[in-house]
Amino acid sequence: MTGIARRTARWLGRTFLTTALLALSLSTAPALSPEERLDDPALEARARTLAAELRCLVCQNQSIDDSNAPLAQDLRAVVRERLLAGDSNDQTIAYITERYGDYVLMRPPVQTNTLLLWGGPAATLLLGGLIVAWALRRRTAAAGADAPDPLTPEERRQVDALLGRSGPASPPGTDDEAPR
């Protein structure tokens, strides 16, 4: 390597490493601020568990426990308020679901309006398998129809004679005559 190429490679390596470390440090920033934490460790653990089960309506692919969005902060506060008021985990989830709908749940329940969500992947996989099987069967049938007869006309006549078949001595599409 030349000196310029070596310096360029070193510079690119350092730039990549710096960017990766910066992205890693930003992605691990806690969403929960210290003032949001509850004094009781058991209640805080319950609140974190519930927050992991609720979807951030702004981010849509993060739980409110992971999100820094203002709405997620508000929902975390509501969860903690409900737990401090003495609600159970199910009551807290029901309270939030009543206001925001099933979409707020990271694992929505299986209902008639969510059947496509739960059954869609299986139906797609099944449909794909059926299409592949149909295509393979069609390809095999087409290959069999175009394949030449492995027997010569004389061998075909001998097989037909041994099997006692009457009619054409050769398969359709050959130029041989019927046996005499």
Order of alpha helices (4+ residues) and beta strands (2+ residues): alpha-alpha-alpha-alpha-alpha-alpha
